[in-house]
Amino acid sequence: MNFGGVDEKVVTREEFPLQKAKDFLKDETIAVIGYGVQGPGQSLNLRDNGFNVIVGQRKGGKTWDKALADGWIPGETLFEINEAAERGTIIQYLLSDAAQIEVWPTIKPHLTDGKTLYFSHGFGITYKNRTGIVPPENVDVILVAPKGSGTSLRKMFLEGRGLNSSFAVFQNASGKAREKTIALGIGVGSGYLFETDFKHEVYSDLTGERGTLMGAIQGILLAQYEVLRENGHSPSEAFNETVEELTQSLMPLFAEKGMDWMYANCSTTAQRGALDWMGPFHDATKPVFEELYREVVNGNEAQRSINANSKKDYRTNLEKELKALRESEMWQTGATVRKLRPENN
């Protein structure tokens, strides 16, 4: 398939239908380890698609209770992590990066001949010298990385749609790892699958999260909001011109048919200004993205994440930072604006 003039191989549901995926994995027990961000969406989609799935999670916590609420049955389809890893022939290792490091000594003994270790992020393997996650040579090591949150994966599945995913094979002990990976990608609800490797997945993922997906977008939105407020605009006006119009009006056009179509459906004044100013914004931000990518590739960004996530007070400090974001004027204004949307009245 051609992407912007570049040929790229992708796998669609038409080429690898669900029934083919089910037939390929009919003798497998898929043990989903972790029920946080990706675990619920992937395990529920697999279950609803007719695969043999069990969940491994620490007993007694919020995520155990969430698994119970989602219909997983203790002793039948819900187990402690150790038992689930023993029962599973495919171990989907969907804990957070920090938790993967912590739990690895529990998982590794269960990676016996013929089993498969599955990731949805290349972090643990790519930075194995820092994480200590080194699988034995007698197992397949594969990756399916949905390009969005587990919540989005599940929502789109229930709507009859699919979230695109990348896939990769790091270790092919069985000789069938690629087909197995694609089957699992179809099973978890992917729209289409594009091939990558573990390094490229984690490099692009960390860059994206810190860049346009989360870090950069928050920084840019806040900068514009502050400039408008500092020049006498009300919170409502500043928020609507910075966030609400972007998310509710322009992004749906952008998502539907692309940036050029979104431009074509705006005023000529907006078109001219956007075309004139995209260059300065590109030139100002590209050096930041280049620095970010270097920090990801050399492992510094991974190490910062490992160091922060391993601190005992990490959750407490994280909540303080998120609370400050949540209670900032811009996002407090956003909460009010969302309540005033017509669908909420």
N, C-alpha and C positions, 0 to 999 in steps of 0.2 A: 504494500500500500504506500502511496506517495504522501509524504508530510512536508508541505512547503518546498517541494522540489527534491526532497531526500527520500529514497526508498527505505522502508522499514517494515520488518516482518511483525505482524500482530496476529493474535489468535482470537477469533470471534466465537460466539455461542453457536453460530451456524456451522462453523468448521468443527467444533468440538462440543456437541450438544450435551445437555445434562445427562441423558440416559447413558451416553458413552462414558461420562465421568463416573457415574454410579457403577456401571459394569466394571470399570477399571479398578475401583476401590472397594468392590463388594466384600472382599475378605479382610479388610482393614478395620481396626478400631481406632478412631481418631480421638486422642486425649487432648483436650484444650486446657492448657495450664494457665490459669489466671482469668479473672472475670472483672477486669477493670475497664480499659478503654476499648480494646479490640475484641476481647474474649466474648462478651455477650453477642455482639453482632455476628461474628463469624460462626460461633457455635449454634446459635439459633437458626441462622440461615442454612447451615449444614443439616441440622435436624429437620427443618421444614422441607429440605430438598430430598430427604430420605436416606441420609448417610448414617452410619453407626457411630454415634458421638457420645463421649462422656466428658465431664468437666472435673478438673482438679483445682481445689481452692482450699485455703486455710479455713478451718472450721471456726465458727463463732464470730466472724467479722461481718461488716456491712456487705461485703461482696458475696459472702456465703449466703446471707439472707436474701440478697438480690437474686442469686441463682435459684434459691428455693421458690421465690416469687415467680420466677420465669418457668417454673415447672420441672426443674431438674430434681431427681428423686435420690435422697441419700441411700447409699448401698446398691443402687441400680445404675444411675447415670451421674451421680454426684459423689465425689470421693475426696479425701485428703490428697494433697499433691503427690506424695510418695506412692500411694496405691494407684492413682490414676496413671502415673508415669509407668508403673509396672504393667498395668493392664493394656496400655495403648501400644499399638504397632506404629502409629504416627503420632509423635508428640509435638503438638503445636505450642511453641514456647512463647506465649503472649503476655508475659509479665512485663512490667516497665524495665527499662535498661538497668536501673539500679537493682531492682528485685531479681533480675536474671543473674546478676553477679552473685547475689546473696544465696540464691536457691540452687545454683549450678552444682554444688557438691551433692545435692539430693537427686538431681536429674541424671547426672552422668552415669552412675552405676546401672541405670535402666536402659542405657543405649547399647543393647545387645545386638548380635548379628541380625541383619535384615530389617532393623527398625529404621525409621525416618525421623529426623529432627527438622522441624519447620519453624521458620521465623517470619515475622511481618516487618522486620527492620534489620538492616545489615550491621547495626552498631556492634553487637556482641562479637560477631565473627571478624569484622573489619579491624576492630581495635582489640583483638584477642590478647595482644601483649599487655594491654591495660586491664582487660576484663577477666582474663583467665579462662575464657570460654573456648576450649579447644576440644572439639568432638573426636571420638575415636574414628579410625579409618574404615571401620566395617559398617557404617551407616550412611544413608543418603542424607545430605544436608541441603535444604532447599528454602526458597523464600517466595511468598506471595505478599505483596505490599499494596493494599487498597489505598488509592490516592484520596484519602479523607478519613474522618473519624469513624470508629465503629458504630456510633449513633447514626451517621449519615449512611453507612453501608446497610444497616438494618432498615432505616426509613425508606431508602430507595428500593430495597428488596420487596418490602411490603407494598410499595407502589407499582411493582412490576417492572422496575427499572434496574440498572446495574451501575455500580461505581467502578470506574476503570482501575486496573491494578497492574503493577509491574511484577515480573517473576524472574527468578534466577536459580541456577543450580551451582552450588559451591563444591559438592562432593557427590559423585555418582557411583556408589558402591554396588548398587543393584543392576545398573545398566538401563534402568527404566525411570530414572529420577525426573527427567524432563516431562514425560507423559504424566507422571504422578503429580508433578507440580501444577501442570495445566488443569488436570482433573480437579485438584483442590481449589484452584483459582475459580473455576466454573462453579464448584460447589459452594463457595462462600458468597457467591453473588456478584462476581465481576461482570462489568459491561463488556469490555474487551481486555485482553492481556498483551502487554508489550514486554519484550525481553530486555534484561539488563544484567548486571552482576552485583555482588554484594557491595563492592566499593562504590560504584556509581549510584546505587540506591541510597546509601547512607550519605554520600556527599551531596546529592541533590536534595535529599530530605532535610538534612540539617540546614542547608543553605536556604531552602524554601521556608521552613518554619521561622527562621530568624530574619528572613527577608520579606518578600511580598505577601506571604500567607499570614504572618502574625506580627513579627517585630517591626518591619519597615512600615507596614500599613498603619499600625498604631502610632508610630513616630510621626509619619506624614500627616495623619488626621489630626493629631494633637497640635502639631506646628501650625496648621492652617486655622484650627479652632482658636488657638491662642492669639494669632495675629488679628483675627476678626474681633475677638473680645477686647483686645488691647486698643482697638480703634473704634470702640463704642458700639459694636453690634451686640444685641441681646443674646443670652444663651440659646434661646429658641432659634433665632435666625442663624447664629453661628453653627449650631448643630445640624439644622436642616440643610444648609448649604455645604456642610462638610461631610456628613454621614448619611442622613436620611435620603437625600436625593440620589446619592451614590448607590446605596443598597436597595432602595425600593423602586427607583426609576431606571437608572442607567445600567446597573449590573445585570438585570434581567435581559436587557437588549444585547449587551455584551455577550452574555452566556448563550443567547439564542443563536446569533449569527456572526458574532465577531466584532472586533473593535471598529472596523470600517463601517459596518452597518449601524452600530451605535452612533458613530459620528454623523452618519447620513441622516439620522433621525433626530438630530439636535439643530438648534438655530444656526444660521450662518455665522453669527457673532461668536457662538460657542465653538464652532468648528475652527474658525480662524485663530482664536485664542489658544485652543488646545494644540493645534498644529504648530503654532509659533513657540509655545512654552514647553512642549514635550522634549525638545532638544536640550534646553538648560537643565531640566530635571534629570534627564538621562546622564548628562555630563557631570552633574553634581553627585549623583548616587552611584554611578558605575564604579568609581574607586572604592567606595564602601563595600560594594558587593565583591569586588576583587579581593579586598582584604579579608572579608568574611570567608570566602571560598578557601583562601590560603590557610586560614586558621582551622577550618574543617579538615582539610587534607593533611595538614601536619599533626593533627591529633590534639591540638591545644584546646579546641572547643569541646571535644569529647572528654578530655581530662577535667575541664572546668565543670562539666555536667556531672561526672563521676564524683568529684570532690564535694560538690554542693549536695548532691542527692544522698551521699553516704553519711552526712552529719545527722546526729540524733535529733537536732531541733529543726531539720529541714522543713518538715510539714508546717511547723509553727511559723517559721520565717516566710515560707511560701504564702501562707494564708494572710500574713501581714501585708505582703506585697500586692496580692490580689485584692485585698480589702482596700488598699490605697487607690488602686486602679478603679475598683467598683464605686468608691465614694468620691472620686474626682468629679469636678463640676461637669465636665463633658459627658461622662457616662451616667451621672445622676440626671442630667438633662435628657439623655437618651432614654432612660427608664420612663420618664414622664411622657416623652414623645411617643413611645411605643404604646402606652396606655391610651393615647388619644387617636390612635389609628382607627379608622372606621370599623374594622372587623372586631375591635375590642369594645365597641360601644353598642 
